[in-house]
């Protein structure tokens, strides 16, 4: 079953110049992704740009309303994700616990409905 690991952390910390350039965190994430690839569970993932680069779109009365910025003004924001394919929720929890960001933020686990399940 596929699960999405949503990486939620303090945006002021994860997108600071120091965090982006931090070779230790970069190498930890590289090792984490590499371990998932070697285990055959990694489907895909990405780091997201800051919420200052985000755009919201809502359709009201058949008109698109476009807004700059995040949906919610909060310090903790979605900073990235990984989709994994594992046997069960316990396996997803184990992989989430290995994520470097689990030490400073939260990893939310969401089951994914794949096209064949819908």
Residue pairs with C-beta under 8 A, 6 or more apart in sequence:
1 85
1 86
1 87
1 88
1 111
1 112
2 43
2 83
2 84
2 85
2 111
2 112
2 114
3 83
3 84
3 85
3 86
3 89
3 92
3 109
3 110
3 111
3 112
4 81
4 82
4 83
4 109
4 110
4 111
4 112
5 45
5 81
5 82
5 83
5 84
5 92
5 95
5 96
5 99
5 107
5 108
5 109
6 78
6 81
6 107
6 108
6 109
6 110
7 78
7 79
7 80
7 81
7 82
7 99
7 101
7 105
7 107
8 76
8 77
8 78
8 79
8 105
8 106
8 107
8 108
9 76
9 77
9 79
9 101
9 104
9 105
9 106
10 75
10 76
10 104
10 105
11 50
11 51
11 75
11 76
11 77
11 79
12 75
13 19
13 104
14 79
14 101
14 105
15 50
15 79
19 25
25 100
28 100
29 100
32 98
32 99
32 100
33 42
33 45
33 82
35 98
36 42
36 82
36 84
36 95
41 84
41 85
41 86
41 91
41 95
42 82
42 83
42 84
43 82
43 83
43 84
43 85
44 82
44 83
45 80
45 81
45 82
45 83
46 80
46 81
47 79
47 80
48 78
48 79
48 80
48 81
51 69
51 70
51 77
52 69
54 68
54 69
54 70
54 71
55 66
55 67
55 68
55 69
56 66
56 67
56 68
56 69
56 70
56 71
57 64
57 65
57 66
57 67
58 64
58 65
58 67
59 65
70 77
76 105
76 106
79 101
79 105
80 101
82 95
82 99
83 112
84 92
84 95
86 92
86 95
89 109
89 111
92 109
93 109
96 102
96 107
96 109
97 107
99 107
101 107
